[in-house]
Amino acid sequence: MKKRIFLSSVQKEFVEERAFLKNYIERNPILSRFFSVFVFEQDVPAADKKTNEVYLAELSQSNLYIGLIGNDYGFEDG
């Protein structure tokens, strides 16, 4: 069974890098046998659910989390 990678960053930052990593892993003959990659903005269609609920639900189904950290930050929550 494949392990699921949750690939995350601020939506506007690292757009190209997330797409590259997802594509690289899923097209690599060896890595694609063991991993699938989830990128929130690419893999979840617009829905009537709250974004944070969908995000956390998808995250809970993943085996690995890769966070790309740059200059920007989403928002602060209480």
TAKAVEN-V860943 format. One line per field, one symbol per residue. ss: DSSP state (a for helix, b for strand, c for the rest). phi: phi as a letter, one per 40 degrees, with the letter a starting at -180 (. if undefined). burial: # if it has 24 or more other ideal C-beta (glycine too) atoms within 12 Angstrom, else .. A space follows every 50 residues. Layout:
ss: ???
phi: ???
burial: ???
//
This chain:
ss: ccbbbbbbccccccaaaaaaaaaaaaacccaaaabbbbbaaaaccccccc aaaaaaaaaacccbbbbccccccccccc
phi: .ccbbcbbaddcbgdccccccdccccbcdccccbbbbbbdccbbcdaccc dcccdccccccccbbbbcbbccbdacbc
burial: ...######....#...#..##..##........#######......... ....#..#...#...#.#..........
//
